[in-house]
Amino acid sequence: NLIDPLRASALQELYALDKPFGGQQAGPWLQQLNQLLKRICATHYPDYASHTLSGREWLAFLDSRCPAAGLTRWMILVHGAYQPDCRLDDKSITQLQQAIETWIRKYV
């Protein structure tokens, strides 16, 4: 099962991001995740103005394209980038990365 070039390059970019393990600031990483997802959505759903969505609406939009990823559980994705001091434990970082990976592989 071949993966299309858009997904493949998005996954490469996802893996290349510096993950904030060991209690580093998570804000920049969360921002990069959002930017990556926004770019995919802008390319894949040009009619949806998804780049204008934020907060719960943004997560709900992502969820509607790939319920399997369960991104609605990750409010930190939309709030964390704006918190002055946002840190995640390593397990959460890994789980969020996996959720985004699932979304990139399976969105419709």
C-alpha positions, 0 to 999 in steps of 0.5 A, spaced: 500 500 500 503 506 497 503 512 500 502 518 496 507 524 496 503 529 500 503 524 506 510 521 505 513 528 505 508 530 511 510 524 515 518 526 513 517 533 516 513 530 522 519 525 524 524 531 523 521 536 528 525 536 534 520 533 540 520 537 547 522 530 551 525 531 558 521 537 560 523 542 554 518 547 552 513 544 548 510 550 545 514 551 539 513 543 537 505 544 538 506 550 533 509 546 528 504 541 528 499 545 527 502 549 521 504 542 518 496 540 519 494 547 516 498 546 510 496 539 509 488 541 510 489 547 505 492 543 500 487 537 501 481 541 502 482 548 499 474 549 499 474 549 507 477 555 509 480 550 514 486 555 516 481 560 519 479 555 524 481 555 531 480 551 538 475 546 538 473 547 531 479 546 528 480 539 532 473 538 530 475 539 523 481 534 523 477 529 527 471 529 522 477 527 516 480 522 520 476 519 527 481 514 528 486 519 530 482 521 536 485 528 535 479 531 539 482 529 546 488 533 544 486 540 546 493 541 548 494 542 541 490 548 540 492 551 547 499 549 548 502 553 543 499 560 546 501 558 553 508 561 556 510 555 559 507 549 556 511 542 558 508 535 556 511 528 559 515 524 554 509 519 554 504 524 552 509 527 546 509 520 543 502 519 544 500 526 540 506 524 535 502 517 534 495 521 533 498 526 528 501 520 524 495 516 524 491 522 522 496 524 516 496 516 514 488 516 514 485 522 513 480 522 507 
